[in-house]
Amino acid sequence: MWTLLILVSIAAVSAEPRAFHGEKVFRVFPQDSKDIEVIRSLAENAKLDFWTPASVDLVEPGKRVDFRAESHVAFDVQALLEQSEIPFEIMIDDLQDALEKQRDSNIRAVHSYEKYNDLDTINAWSANIAAQNPGLLSRSQIGSSYEGRPIYLLKVGKSGANKKAVFIDCGFHAREWVSPAFCQWFVKEAINSYGSDAQFTSLLNNLDFYVLPVLNVDGYSYTWTTNRMWRKTRSANINSSCVGTDPNRNFNAGWCTAGASAKPCDETYCGTAPESEKETKALANFIRANLSSIKAYLTIHSYSQMLLFPYSYTYSLAKDHTELNNVAQGAVSALTALYKTKYTYGAGGATIYLAAGGSDDWAYDAGVKFSYTFELRDTGRYGFALPESQIKATCEETLLAVNYIANYVQNNA
């Protein structure tokens, strides 16, 4: 009897999502190689979670570093930074508090475009909106995840022959919640604007939009039930107790070189081979099968307020660099015009950091010329804990940039 009670209580405890009380997010400004060594030592001994860049290997002098420290080491980390005289600030003093404030209400059963929605809510929404708008929208399943969840794709546009297409995906990295929020917002705006907004009507008459609301369905679900800061997929790794692969290091674009890790416990683990993950394989297979029509590939991430294009796995310029840069400049101008949000743009490797195995580089090398990565709000005040109050403005401004690129593709691709 006692054994049963103990087991029940253990199960009840383990079912509770991980809490982040007393965990801090630091922003550090390493000045030289000595500072880098201190950060590397901290990363190893204090098991830091790097928010930007995505791993300690990418830390460079003169570039800011954001990382999360767990509560039992947070004050030691702070003391060591002070002792080493490395400039820093505390962006988030208590992550649990920030996460509780991120959502206006934890009790929610209905879908909302201005709230974060869990995976079941998003899947029900995509089924409903497709059923209600058969002339503009259809839903299909392009694959299943490691844990067996369906990966749904929405096709938005007026039916027509030989249409060019734009592919948009969200939810690569599980903890980047504002990303799936944008894909839902885009679909809503497309449906609501058709027939009333001349530009959007023209886009939907002339282009198809493939919108994948959540690619990393297992990871996203896990951030709701178990660990809000989870990034990777949820696949098992042979000979390791560490779970998951970074889906945005799992493509055949300089695979597992700079900015990717061969260690399964690392956040930037590249997997056992390109497309080793069921999720990335499903995405790549769909794009390969539709290469003749897909002219643009837009992948939505957070955070940093950047619009990036190939290459990220090398400092070499893409052959279309000038045109990609010009389009990015126009898109950023359109975005900034609404709320004066400042975005940086440029080739990924030079603008943010080298990162091999990314989907944008892979799509570009596969033949999708207009291949872009969006890093949405913010620049680190909230990071992955962006409040729901910012969803609407983030999506409104991002939509302007996406529509700018789509309009360019409609006329030039």
C-alpha positions as semicolon CSV with decimal commas, in nm:
position;residue;x (nm);y (nm);z (nm)
1;M;0,000;0,000;0,000
2;W;0,275;0,245;0,101
3;T;0,473;0,155;-0,209
4;L;0,172;0,235;-0,424
5;L;0,119;0,570;-0,251
6;I;0,485;0,662;-0,296
7;L;0,471;0,569;-0,665
8;V;0,155;0,775;-0,713
9;S;0,313;1,077;-0,542
10;I;0,630;1,043;-0,753
11;A;0,417;1,029;-1,068
12;A;0,229;1,340;-0,955
13;V;0,554;1,527;-0,896
14;S;0,706;1,422;-1,230
15;A;0,391;1,533;-1,415
16;E;0,448;1,892;-1,302
17;P;0,628;2,113;-1,555
18;R;0,984;2,206;-1,460
19;A;1,000;2,534;-1,269
20;F;1,260;2,808;-1,318
21;H;1,249;2,988;-0,983
22;G;1,561;3,195;-0,919
23;E;1,709;3,123;-1,262
24;K;1,868;3,427;-1,424
25;V;1,939;3,528;-1,781
26;F;2,265;3,716;-1,815
27;R;2,384;3,932;-2,102
28;V;2,764;3,933;-2,112
29;F;2,999;4,139;-2,327
30;P;3,329;3,949;-2,363
31;Q;3,609;4,183;-2,466
32;D;3,900;3,948;-2,538
33;S;4,017;3,587;-2,538
34;K;4,062;3,593;-2,159
35;D;3,691;3,674;-2,118
36;I;3,602;3,395;-2,362
37;E;3,797;3,148;-2,149
38;V;3,604;3,255;-1,839
39;I;3,271;3,203;-2,020
40;R;3,385;2,863;-2,150
41;S;3,484;2,758;-1,801
42;L;3,148;2,874;-1,666
43;A;2,964;2,690;-1,943
44;E;3,136;2,368;-1,850
45;N;3,108;2,394;-1,473
46;A;2,772;2,566;-1,437
47;K;2,595;2,394;-1,730
48;L;2,474;2,722;-1,881
49;D;2,190;2,733;-2,135
50;F;2,299;2,959;-2,422
51;W;2,019;3,167;-2,575
52;T;2,230;3,364;-2,819
53;P;2,454;3,247;-2,969
54;A;2,318;2,893;-2,944
55;S;2,638;2,741;-2,802
56;V;2,952;2,840;-2,614
57;D;3,163;2,746;-2,920
58;L;3,014;3,043;-3,106
59;V;3,105;3,303;-2,843
60;E;3,336;3,572;-2,985
61;P;3,506;3,881;-2,839
62;G;3,303;4,195;-2,904
63;K;2,970;4,009;-2,950
64;R;2,707;3,993;-2,679
65;V;2,621;3,660;-2,519
66;D;2,288;3,575;-2,352
67;F;2,270;3,268;-2,132
68;R;2,052;3,119;-1,859
69;A;2,201;3,007;-1,529
70;E;2,015;2,773;-1,294
71;S;1,926;2,903;-0,949
72;H;2,189;2,705;-0,755
73;V;2,473;2,855;-0,962
74;A;2,328;3,196;-1,061
75;F;2,495;3,393;-0,781
76;D;2,828;3,215;-0,831
77;V;2,812;3,298;-1,202
78;Q;2,741;3,662;-1,120
79;A;3,026;3,674;-0,866
80;L;3,273;3,526;-1,114
81;L;3,172;3,772;-1,386
82;E;3,222;4,059;-1,142
83;Q;3,553;3,921;-1,021
84;S;3,674;3,878;-1,381
85;E;3,559;4,236;-1,462
86;I;3,363;4,117;-1,764
87;P;3,085;4,368;-1,847
88;F;2,740;4,214;-1,800
89;E;2,380;4,288;-1,714
90;I;2,097;4,073;-1,583
91;M;1,823;4,062;-1,848
92;I;1,584;3,840;-1,650
93;D;1,621;3,826;-1,273
94;D;1,378;3,537;-1,218
95;L;1,285;3,332;-1,523
96;Q;0,986;3,166;-1,355
97;D;0,839;3,508;-1,282
98;A;0,898;3,615;-1,645
99;L;0,732;3,298;-1,776
100;E;0,432;3,342;-1,549
101;K;0,393;3,697;-1,676
102;Q;0,439;3,583;-2,036
103;R;0,088;3,443;-2,051
104;D;-0,210;3,652;-1,943
105;S;-0,397;3,348;-1,820
106;N;-0,301;2,985;-1,776
107;I;-0,662;2,868;-1,809
108;R;-0,755;2,865;-2,173
109;A;-0,942;2,621;-2,392
110;V;-1,012;2,830;-2,701
111;H;-0,781;2,932;-2,980
112;S;-0,666;3,294;-2,987
113;Y;-0,442;3,475;-3,236
114;E;-0,311;3,702;-2,962
115;K;-0,224;3,424;-2,717
116;Y;0,013;3,130;-2,723
117;N;-0,173;2,811;-2,816
118;D;-0,068;2,456;-2,734
119;L;-0,027;2,194;-3,008
120;D;-0,373;2,038;-2,974
121;T;-0,532;2,382;-2,999
122;I;-0,325;2,468;-3,308
123;N;-0,413;2,136;-3,475
124;A;-0,786;2,184;-3,404
125;W;-0,761;2,541;-3,537
126;S;-0,593;2,431;-3,862
127;A;-0,861;2,166;-3,921
128;N;-1,141;2,417;-3,853
129;I;-1,006;2,703;-4,064
130;A;-0,945;2,466;-4,357
131;A;-1,300;2,327;-4,328
132;Q;-1,448;2,678;-4,317
133;N;-1,252;2,812;-4,616
134;P;-1,238;2,533;-4,878
135;G;-1,197;2,780;-5,165
136;L;-0,877;2,928;-5,022
137;L;-0,732;2,674;-4,784
138;S;-0,655;2,304;-4,757
139;R;-0,475;2,096;-4,494
140;S;-0,258;1,791;-4,550
141;Q;-0,023;1,580;-4,343
142;I;0,336;1,574;-4,471
143;G;0,472;1,330;-4,215
144;S;0,482;1,220;-3,853
145;S;0,719;1,306;-3,572
146;Y;0,946;1,073;-3,376
147;E;0,671;1,033;-3,113
148;G;0,406;0,977;-3,380
149;R;0,238;1,317;-3,392
150;P;0,107;1,437;-3,730
151;I;0,290;1,724;-3,901
152;Y;0,025;1,935;-4,073
153;L;0,072;2,171;-4,366
154;L;-0,173;2,435;-4,483
155;K;-0,191;2,542;-4,847
156;V;-0,331;2,894;-4,884
157;G;-0,425;3,044;-5,220
158;K;-0,688;3,052;-5,493
159;S;-0,665;2,738;-5,703
160;G;-0,499;2,785;-6,040
161;A;-0,260;2,617;-6,281
162;N;0,119;2,652;-6,271
163;K;0,127;2,880;-5,969
164;K;0,450;2,979;-5,801
165;A;0,468;2,907;-5,429
166;V;0,615;3,048;-5,108
167;F;0,691;2,804;-4,825
168;I;0,671;2,934;-4,466
169;D;0,751;2,723;-4,161
170;C;0,732;2,794;-3,790
171;G;0,819;2,611;-3,471
172;F;1,161;2,465;-3,557
173;H;1,298;2,534;-3,210
174;A;1,043;2,431;-2,949
175;R;1,087;2,720;-2,704
176;E;1,045;2,994;-2,968
177;W;0,671;3,028;-2,906
178;V;0,618;3,351;-3,100
179;S;0,714;3,162;-3,418
180;P;0,402;2,936;-3,442
181;A;0,197;3,240;-3,338
182;F;0,311;3,412;-3,658
183;C;0,215;3,122;-3,887
184;Q;-0,136;3,124;-3,740
185;W;-0,156;3,501;-3,779
186;F;-0,045;3,483;-4,143
187;V;-0,319;3,234;-4,230
188;K;-0,584;3,445;-4,055
189;E;-0,475;3,760;-4,239
190;A;-0,467;3,580;-4,575
191;I;-0,822;3,450;-4,528
192;N;-0,962;3,778;-4,392
193;S;-0,790;3,998;-4,651
194;Y;-0,891;3,804;-4,961
195;G;-1,128;4,018;-5,165
196;S;-1,086;4,328;-4,947
197;D;-0,711;4,398;-4,961
198;A;-0,585;4,444;-5,317
199;Q;-0,225;4,337;-5,251
200;F;-0,312;4,026;-5,052
201;T;-0,583;3,930;-5,303
202;S;-0,327;3,957;-5,585
203;L;-0,076;3,747;-5,389
204;L;-0,332;3,471;-5,323
205;N;-0,453;3,475;-5,685
206;N;-0,100;3,442;-5,820
207;L;0,088;3,248;-5,551
208;D;0,029;2,950;-5,327
209;F;0,152;2,975;-4,970
210;Y;0,250;2,655;-4,794
211;V;0,233;2,726;-4,421
212;L;0,365;2,475;-4,168
213;P;0,247;2,603;-3,826
214;V;0,471;2,376;-3,612
215;L;0,751;2,160;-3,749
216;N;0,898;2,036;-3,419
217;V;0,567;1,908;-3,283
218;D;0,716;1,682;-3,015
219;G;0,946;1,951;-2,881
220;Y;0,672;2,215;-2,886
221;S;0,434;1,988;-2,698
222;Y;0,711;1,915;-2,444
223;T;0,758;2,289;-2,376
224;W;0,393;2,302;-2,267
225;T;0,388;1,989;-2,052
226;T;0,736;1,948;-1,912
227;N;1,016;2,196;-1,987
228;R;0,941;2,542;-2,128
229;M;1,306;2,591;-2,227
230;W;1,333;2,279;-2,446
231;R;1,482;2,350;-2,793
232;K;1,545;2,024;-2,981
233;T;1,336;1,736;-3,114
234;R;1,249;1,450;-2,877
235;S;1,418;1,158;-3,055
236;A;1,623;0,905;-2,858
237;N;1,998;0,904;-2,915
238;I;2,188;0,575;-2,929
239;N;2,440;0,529;-2,646
240;S;2,329;0,852;-2,479
241;S;2,072;0,941;-2,215
242;C;2,043;1,287;-2,375
243;V;1,738;1,336;-2,595
244;G;1,685;1,521;-2,921
245;T;1,857;1,676;-3,220
246;D;1,864;2,042;-3,320
247;P;1,642;2,036;-3,633
248;N;1,811;2,348;-3,766
249;R;2,151;2,176;-3,767
250;N;2,014;1,861;-3,931
251;F;2,009;1,960;-4,300
252;N;2,263;1,880;-4,567
253;A;2,425;2,222;-4,584
254;G;2,780;2,205;-4,448
255;W;2,630;1,947;-4,212
256;C;2,791;1,917;-3,868
257;T;3,068;2,167;-3,933
258;A;3,085;2,519;-3,784
259;G;2,827;2,604;-3,520
260;A;2,696;2,248;-3,491
261;S;2,789;1,980;-3,241
262;A;2,844;1,606;-3,278
263;K;2,761;1,556;-2,907
264;P;2,402;1,440;-2,838
265;C;2,384;1,633;-2,509
266;D;2,452;1,968;-2,679
267;E;2,170;2,204;-2,780
268;T;2,318;2,229;-3,131
269;Y;2,353;1,852;-3,184
270;C;2,349;1,786;-3,559
271;G;2,207;1,432;-3,545
272;T;2,357;1,111;-3,680
273;A;2,324;1,220;-4,046
274;P;2,155;1,494;-4,251
275;E;1,776;1,453;-4,220
276;S;1,813;1,190;-3,948
277;E;1,504;1,342;-3,783
278;K;1,162;1,240;-3,911
279;E;1,052;1,605;-3,893
280;T;1,336;1,745;-4,105
281;K;1,306;1,455;-4,351
282;A;0,934;1,530;-4,399
283;L;1,006;1,898;-4,466
284;A;1,293;1,829;-4,705
285;N;1,095;1,564;-4,894
286;F;0,804;1,804;-4,944
287;I;1,026;2,082;-5,074
288;R;1,215;1,843;-5,304
289;A;0,884;1,716;-5,444
290;N;0,766;2,071;-5,514
291;L;1,091;2,237;-5,618
292;S;0,956;2,341;-5,957
293;S;0,696;2,569;-5,796
294;I;0,853;2,680;-5,464
295;K;1,033;3,009;-5,529
296;A;1,076;3,131;-5,171
297;Y;1,146;2,962;-4,841
298;L;1,083;3,159;-4,519
299;T;1,163;3,001;-4,184
300;I;1,047;3,184;-3,872
301;H;1,255;3,182;-3,552
302;S;1,313;3,403;-3,248
303;Y;1,480;3,608;-3,109
304;S;1,719;3,887;-3,223
305;Q;1,520;4,097;-3,473
306;M;1,713;3,989;-3,780
307;L;1,639;3,890;-4,138
308;L;1,907;3,649;-4,256
309;F;1,982;3,480;-4,587
310;P;2,246;3,232;-4,710
311;Y;2,501;3,148;-4,619
312;S;2,521;3,058;-4,253
313;Y;2,753;2,758;-4,287
314;T;3,026;2,960;-4,456
315;Y;3,138;3,322;-4,486
316;S;3,135;3,281;-4,866
317;L;2,874;3,496;-5,039
318;A;2,581;3,332;-5,215
319;K;2,579;3,383;-5,591
320;D;2,257;3,585;-5,554
321;H;2,392;3,783;-5,257
322;T;2,323;4,129;-5,399
323;E;1,964;4,055;-5,491
324;L;1,894;3,871;-5,164
325;N;2,041;4,164;-4,973
326;N;1,832;4,418;-5,166
327;V;1,511;4,224;-5,104
328;A;1,600;4,190;-4,734
329;Q;1,657;4,564;-4,714
330;G;1,314;4,633;-4,867
331;A;1,146;4,380;-4,637
332;V;1,308;4,526;-4,326
333;S;1,208;4,878;-4,433
334;A;0,847;4,762;-4,467
335;L;0,860;4,596;-4,124
336;T;1,020;4,893;-3,948
337;A;0,771;5,140;-4,093
338;L;0,490;5,012;-3,868
339;Y;0,628;5,028;-3,513
340;K;0,987;5,148;-3,571
341;T;1,120;4,806;-3,469
342;K;1,488;4,790;-3,564
343;Y;1,599;4,485;-3,761
344;T;1,946;4,385;-3,879
345;Y;1,976;4,200;-4,210
346;G;2,246;4,020;-4,403
347;A;2,409;3,685;-4,473
348;G;2,368;3,459;-4,170
349;G;2,731;3,369;-4,105
350;A;2,854;3,727;-4,107
351;T;2,546;3,883;-3,944
352;I;2,482;3,652;-3,649
353;Y;2,722;3,352;-3,636
354;L;2,830;3,049;-3,835
355;A;2,573;2,772;-3,811
356;A;2,592;2,466;-4,034
357;G;2,300;2,244;-4,131
358;G;2,032;2,512;-4,145
359;S;1,714;2,474;-4,348
360;D;1,753;2,810;-4,525
361;D;2,100;2,725;-4,660
362;W;1,979;2,379;-4,762
363;A;1,673;2,521;-4,943
364;Y;1,890;2,776;-5,124
365;D;2,138;2,511;-5,236
366;A;1,845;2,291;-5,346
367;G;1,734;2,568;-5,581
368;V;1,499;2,792;-5,380
369;K;1,657;3,129;-5,451
370;F;1,469;3,351;-5,207
371;S;1,555;3,171;-4,886
372;Y;1,530;3,370;-4,561
373;T;1,537;3,320;-4,184
374;F;1,342;3,561;-3,967
375;E;1,452;3,609;-3,607
376;L;1,148;3,780;-3,453
377;R;1,122;3,996;-3,140
378;D;1,284;4,082;-2,919
379;T;1,653;4,164;-2,874
380;G;1,675;3,995;-2,535
381;R;1,477;4,187;-2,275
382;Y;1,240;3,888;-2,267
383;G;1,407;3,654;-2,517
384;F;1,211;3,328;-2,535
385;A;0,971;3,461;-2,268
386;L;0,821;3,727;-2,499
387;P;0,489;3,834;-2,341
388;E;0,161;3,763;-2,517
389;S;0,098;4,137;-2,522
390;Q;0,364;4,160;-2,797
391;I;0,224;3,888;-3,025
392;K;-0,007;4,118;-3,224
393;A;0,252;4,386;-3,298
394;T;0,521;4,126;-3,375
395;C;0,293;3,948;-3,622
396;E;0,164;4,269;-3,783
397;E;0,512;4,399;-3,861
398;T;0,646;4,059;-3,970
399;L;0,353;4,019;-4,208
400;L;0,460;4,338;-4,389
401;A;0,808;4,194;-4,447
402;V;0,674;3,855;-4,559
403;N;0,431;4,020;-4,800
404;Y;0,711;4,238;-4,938
405;I;0,918;3,927;-5,017
406;A;0,613;3,746;-5,161
407;N;0,528;4,043;-5,379
408;Y;0,885;4,054;-5,508
409;V;0,871;3,682;-5,582
410;Q;0,539;3,721;-5,763
411;N;0,692;3,980;-5,997
412;N;1,050;3,859;-6,029
413;A;1,090;3,486;-5,965
